[in-house]
Amino acid sequence: MNKFNSKIGFILTAVGSAVGMANVRGFPYKFQQGGLVFFLAYLLFIVIFSYVGLSSEFAVGRLAGTGTLGAYYKSFKSKNKDTLIGKYIGFVPLLGSLFIAVGYAVIVSYISKALLDSLTGSLMHADTTNWFDSFSQKPYSVVGFHFAIIVITLITCIGGARTIEKSNKFMMPTFFVLFVILAIKILTLDGAIEGYKYMFRYDSEALNINTIVQAMGQAFFSLSVTGSGMIVCGAYLSKDEDIVSSSKMTGLLDTIAALLSSCVIIPAIMVYRMDQAGGPGLLFQVLPTILQDMFLGRLFAIILYLAVILAGISSLQNMFEVVAESLMNRYPKIKRNLALVLIGIFVFGLGVNMEMISQWGPFMDIISIYIIPIGASIGAVTWFYVLAKDKLIGEINQGSEKKYGDKWYKIGKYIYTPIAIILCVIALIFKVSF
């Protein structure tokens, strides 16, 4: 198995896996609603989840030397638990990665359509509602974009850790640079400062359980701590690397990405007096309307949609890779290229039949309400209640200058794991999509 060549390559790949639609769509919307209360709660949970949740998934992957299926099996085997359960339970979070890839590919296809129309200039003169409806309400309307996104993702995954690392060394810095450019532009608009003040306002009415739960869920899923995706990143990590340090840096960069998105979106909405919008409406109706009225709006539309595409492809890479590696590990006769092609065919074949937003939305709700929370809970319970404690702590300390012990483990076992279970219960009972 090939490995990442550098710590920065690993971190950028992990950040690429984490940064996605949750940062660009979900975070600004919830931040706008909850203000400073939401943000401070989010920071608290990001610290906890980076420190123990993300680091435990990296550690389990490196310890097992493989991805999702092998990691669960070896975790159960470490304490002579029921290895039959260990052999098959990993399919739940793995299916979460596979199905979320189906939905991601569709939305990135939408964004590719927006990028092309920004390049041609047609988006700058369109009624954004009619424009969005023209492809989101019609079947097979973005097939060409859809196919191209799948092919690009497959190409960047062919060499495993080597090509994924190289592509993320380009895509992630470019993503940050493009969003910084957008944020600087928004800052020059009259009234933008008021938008920043509103964003960081303290609203006593937001100090409630709903805001805390939203911050908790946003932090949890923004880091992609889903019991699957980050395991394969750890499997490609050198034994010399400090896992906890890398996890903290991943959490920091992921938070910066979310803040950059907010610094672009929230002040712009305030300046142009647009209504709050979450979900696809933000990217495909609110923002295009704003960009149409902005000086050099066409250029900034190109920058925006290119940046979001880079984030989307980097996330798709992780979803493809974790499934491919698991297939190769469980079924050795399946080689990398065949595994990737099979995944690409499945993701495209299923996704192309739900290119209409009316089909895509319910599908994504099922994945985000049921499969991902259950998979994340299975992961947390497995790492801290099934996997032998000495093996997990030993892997965490491998390559680390600072030594971790009972304190780190207890935070994972008695704080992180219960939070994962609570979020799962909330999602299942109240049908909440984080």
N, C-alpha and C positions, 0 to 999 in steps of 0.2 A: 504493500500500500504506500503510495507516495504521500509526502507530508508538505505542509506549508514551509516555505523557505525562510520566512522571517516573521517576527512578532507583529510588525505593522501590517503585513499581508494577511495574517490571521485575524487581526482586529478589524481591518477594513472588510474582510469577508463576513465576519460576524455582524458587523454594523450593517453591511449590505443585506444580510439575512433579516435583520431586525427592522431596518428602515423600510417603510412601505406605506400602504394606504392608511394605516393607523396613525402615522405621523402627519400625513398630508391632509387627510380628511377628518379623522376622528378627533385628534388632539385640539386643533384650532377651534372646532365647534364646541367642545366641552370646556375649553379654556375660556371662551367668550361667555359661556353661560355661568361658569362658577368663579371666574376671576382668581384672585389671590388665594382664596380658600382651596379651590381645586388644584392650583399649581403647587402650593406647599404640601398638600396631601400627596400629590403625584410624586414630588421629589422624595418624600419619605418612603413611599413604596418602591420607587426606582432603586433607592439605596439598598433596601432589604432584598429585593429580588435580584439585583446585580450581585450582591455580596454572597448570597447562598443559593438562590434558584438557578441563575445562569451559570455560576461556577460549578454547581453540582452536575448540571447537564454536560458541561465541558469535561469535567473530571470523569464521569461515567463513560463518556465516549472514548476518552484517552485510555482509561483503565481497560475497557473491553477491546479496544483496538478495532472497533467496528461501529456500525450505525444502530438504528433503533432496535431491530429484531434481535440482533446479537447482544446488545447491551442489556435488554430485559432478561434474556435467557441467562446470561452470566451473573446478573444481579441475584436472581432467584437461586442459582446454583451455588453462589458464594456462602449461603447459610443452609444449604441442603433443603431448601424449600421445594414446593411442588414444581418441578421443572417443566411439567406439561403446561401448567399455567404460564410459566415464564417463557415458554416457547411460542405461545400464541397471543399473550396479552398485548404485546407490542404492536400488533396489527391495528389496534384501536387508534393510538396516536399517529401511527404511520398513515392510516387512511385519512386522518385529519390533514396531514401534509399534502397528500395526493389530491384530495377534493378541494382544498383551499387553492391549490395550483390551478384547478379548472376555473374557479371563479376569478382568480387574479389575472389569468390569461385573457379573459373576456374584458375586464376593466382596462387592462393595459392596451388592448386592441382599440377601445374607445379613445384612449389618450393618444394613440398613434394617429387615429383619424383627426383628432383635434390638432395635433402637430402638423399634419399635412395641410389642413385647411388654414392653419396659421402661416405656413410657408407660402401658400398660394395667395393668401390675403382674403379668401372668401369668408373666413370666420369673422373678419373685421366689419363686414357689412350685413351679416345675417341676423335675423331675429333668433336669439339664442335658444328660446324654447322650441321654436319650430325646427331649428337646426338640430338640436339634441333629439327631438322626436323623430327626425328623418332617418336616424339610424338605430336609435334605442328602442323604437316601437315596431321595427320591421325585422322579420327573421332573415338570417344570413346576410346581414347588411355590412358586416366588417370582416368577412371571411378572409380576404387578402391580408389585412393587417394581422388577423388572428394567426394565420399560417406563418407569417413572417416572424412574429414574436416567438412562436414555438421553435422555429428553426434557429433563430439567434440564440435562444436559451440553450438548445441542444449543442450548438457549436461551442459555446463557452464552457460547456460541461464535459466535453469529450476527453480532455486530459485530466479530469478529476481535480484534485487540489491545485495542481500546477496551473491549469488554464483558468480555474475559478479565481485563484489568487491574482493572477495577472490582470484579468478583466476588472476585478474590484479595485485594484490599485489605480485604474483609470476612472471607473464609473463613480466611485464614492467621492474622491476629491472633486471631480467635475460636478457632481450633485451639490456639494457644499458651496463650491464657488458660484454656481449658477444661482442658488438661492440667496447667497450674500448679495449678488448683483441686484436681484429683485428686491431684497429688503432695503438696500440703499436707495433704489429708485422710489419705493413707497415712502421712505422717510422724507423725501424731498417734496411730497405732496402737501398742499395746504390742509391743515387739520389732522395730519398723520399723528402728531404728538398726542392729540386728544384720544386717538385710537389706542395708543400705547397706555395712556392713563386708564382708559376703560378696561383694557386687557388686564392690568395689574391692580385693579380696584379691589378694595375690601368690601364685600357685600355680606352683611350679617345674615341675610336671608338664605345665602348659599351655604351657611354653616349647618348642614344637615346630613343625615345618613345617606341620602341619595348622591350628594356630591362626593362624599368619601368613597362610596361604592364605585362610582364612575371613575374616580381617580385610581382606585385600586385595580379595577378591570383594565383601564387604559394602560397603566404601567405594566401589568402582567402580560398583556398580549402585544404591547408595543415592543417588548424585548423578545418576543417569540419564544417564551418559555412554555412550550406546549407539550413537553414530554417526548419530542421527536426531533425537530429540525436542528437544534443546536448540538445534539449528540454527535452528529456526523462531523461538525466543525471540530469538536474535541478529538474525534478519532484521527484527524489529520494533524493534530498538534504535537509538536516535539515535546519530549519528556523534560527538556531544559527550560521550557517556558513556565512563567508564573501564572497559574490559572486565575487566581483571585484578582491579581493586578489587571490582567487582560479583561476580566469580566467587568471590573469597575470602569475601565476605559471605554468598553463597549457601551455600558449604560450611560456614561457621560456624553459620548458622541451621538447616541440615539436621542438623548434629551435635547442636545443642541440642534439636531435636525428638526425635532418637533417644535422647538422655539423659533427657529428660522422660518418654518412654515407659518407659524402664528404671526410672526412679525411682518410677513407678507400679506396674509389673508385678513386678519382682524382689522388692522388700520385701514386697509383698502375698503373693506365693507363699511366701516364707519365714515370714511371720507365721502364715499359715493351713496351713503344712506341706503344701503341695500339691506334686505332682511337676512337674518341669520339663516344658514342652511347647512345641513349635514348631508352626508351621503353623496351620491353622484351629482346632485343638484349644485353643490358647491363648485366642483371642477368644471362642469359643463354648462352651467347657466349663469351663476353669480359671477364667477371670475371672468368669463368671456365678455360679459356685459361691461364690467369694470375696465377691462383691457381695451375695449372698443373706444372708450372715452378718454383714454390715457395717451399722452404724448409718447410716440414711439411704441404704442401698445402692441403693434404686430411683432416687433422685435422681442418684447418682453413676454408675449404669448409663446413665441418659439422657445425662449429660455425656460419658461415655466413647464411646458409640456415635455420638453427634452429632459429636464431634470427629473420629472415624475416617472418618465419611461425608464430612466436609468435605475431609479429606486425599485421600480416594479420588476425589471429583469433580474436585478441582483437578488430579490426575494424569490423569484421563480427558480433561479439557479439552486438555491438551497433546497427548495421543495423537490425539484427533480433529483438532485444529488442524494438526498437522504433515502428516497425510495429506490433509486438505482443501486446504491451501496447495499441496502438491505436485501434486495433481490439477489445480488451477486453473492452475498454472504450466505444466505439461506439455500440458494440454488446455484452451486458452483458452476454448473454447465452453462449458465447464462453469462455471457461476456458483457463488458461495459457498453459497447456500442449498441448491442441488441437490447439491453435493458433500457437505455435511453430512448431508443426508437419506439419501443413498446410504450413507454411512459408518454412520449410525445403524441403517439397515435391515440392513446386513451384520453389524454387531456384535451387534445384538439377535437376528437370525435364526440366526446360528451359536451364540451364547451360550445362547439359550433351550433349545437341545437338549443342553446339557451342564451343566444346573443341578444334576445329581447330583454329589456330591463324587467319586464313583468315575470319572466322566467328566472332570470339571474338573481333577483332580490330574494325570493322565497328559498332558492337553493342555498344562497349564502347564509340566510338566517338559520337554516337547519344545521349547517356546518359550524357556525359560530356559537349557536345556542347549545347544541348537543355534543357533537363529536370533539371539538377542540377543548371545551372545559373538562369533559370526562377524561380525555387523553392527558391533559395537564395534571389533573388530580392523580391519575394512575402513575404518572411519572414521579410526582412529589412523594407519594406514599412508597413507591418502590425504592427510591434513592435513600429515604430516611427511615423506613420501617422494615424493608426487606433486605437490601444490600448490607453486607457486613460492615459495621461502623469503621473498623480498623482499615478496611480496604479503601473506603471512600475518603477518610481523613488522610490516609497515606498517599493517595493520588493527589489530593488537594495540596499537600506539602511537597510533592515532587516538583523540584525546580523553583520552589518559593523561598525567598529570603526570610520572610516571616513565617513562623510556624503556627498552624491553626489546630485547635483541639476541641474540647467540650463546648466552649462558648459558641464557636461557629456551628457546630453540629446541633446544639440545642436550639439555636435560632432557626435552623432549617427544619428541625423536627417539630418544634412547638409553636413557631410563628408562621414560617413560610408555608408549610404543609397545610395547617388549618385554614390559612387564607385561600389557598388553592381550592380546598374542599368547599369553603363558604361561597366562593365565586361560582363554583360549579352548581351548588344547590340553588343559588339565586337565579342563575341562568335557566336552570331546568324548571323551577317552580314559577318564576315570574316571566319566563320567555324573554329574558334580557339578552340582547346582543351587544357584546363589548367591542 
